[in-house]
Amino acid sequence: MKITGRTRLAGVVGHPVTQSLSPILHNAWLEAAGLDGVYVPFSVNPDRFRGFLDSLRGSSVVGLNVTVPFKQLALAAAEQATPRALAAQAANVIVFQEDGTLLADNTDGEGLLWAFETQAPDFDPAAGPVAIIGAGGGAMGAAAALLAAGCPEVRVLNRTVSRAQALADQLGRQVRAHDLSETGPGLADVIAVINATSAGLSDPSAQLVSLEASPECAVIMDMTYKPLRTNFLMQGEALGRRTVDGLGMLIGQARPAFEAFFGQTPSDQLNVRALALDAMETPS
Ligand code: ATR
């Protein structure tokens, strides 16, 4: 890669950010397109985030992906926000505009739907209820994206049912709250079950919920991509359900982000999934 005086800079900001696969994806797309750009990880202390963003205004930085724990702060810092960022109440993309202002966007929902399109192509979000496990930021973004795609009902199952209820109250009558133990009513007739919890991060071997009450045709999706085959997905596979993994969502959210930063659709010819899998297997 050649860095010149005209190189456009983008990156991912988080804390921590060392494990991010986003640089692998974006730099591969940049190279394939022959663009003079580079994509780097920025690890930023949580109390310095606002100052970090402000210092990049009006610079050669064209945009940032935003990850944990900054997604809500990024939305709050931007002068403008897309309707989908407002609906998700979080931004995973910040575009630095020429006049020095920030535009917040959220491509996570698009990424979620892209993962289904590529790994379970006949899944139609408008065809029936979808269950989401978890009620944090990831669940909020997924629920908002599913409703926008025509999903008639989203059921939020959470360990702390009051958080599920708070999410339902914010998103409206099509969203129903359940306790995580209510898999009978929660999973009956669903067309998909999505794990949007962070449970796998603390204890990868824990069994979050039984998927037995889901119909055979339900697609089981996990937003976590480390490991790629999570316990949740393996349980779905053991029950004979089709599965969609979190790496599909990561690539699906990165594609529109690349377009927003560099003004070009990323190449379909490049197998970035294989590059990401390689990086996941290589000890860092
Ligand atoms: P994020 O914004 O990444 O979604 P979050 O706001 O911390 O993160 O939310 C994490 C979600 O994972 C919550 O729904 C949490 O459940 P609680 O609301 O009951 O805390 C869920 N979660 C985390 N660990 C879990 C576990 N071991 N079992 C069940 N749910 C868990």
Residues whose N, C-alpha, C, O or C-beta is under 5 A from the ligand:
A	BS01	ATR	G134 A135 G136 G137 G138 A139 N158 R159 T160 R163 A196 T197 S198 A199
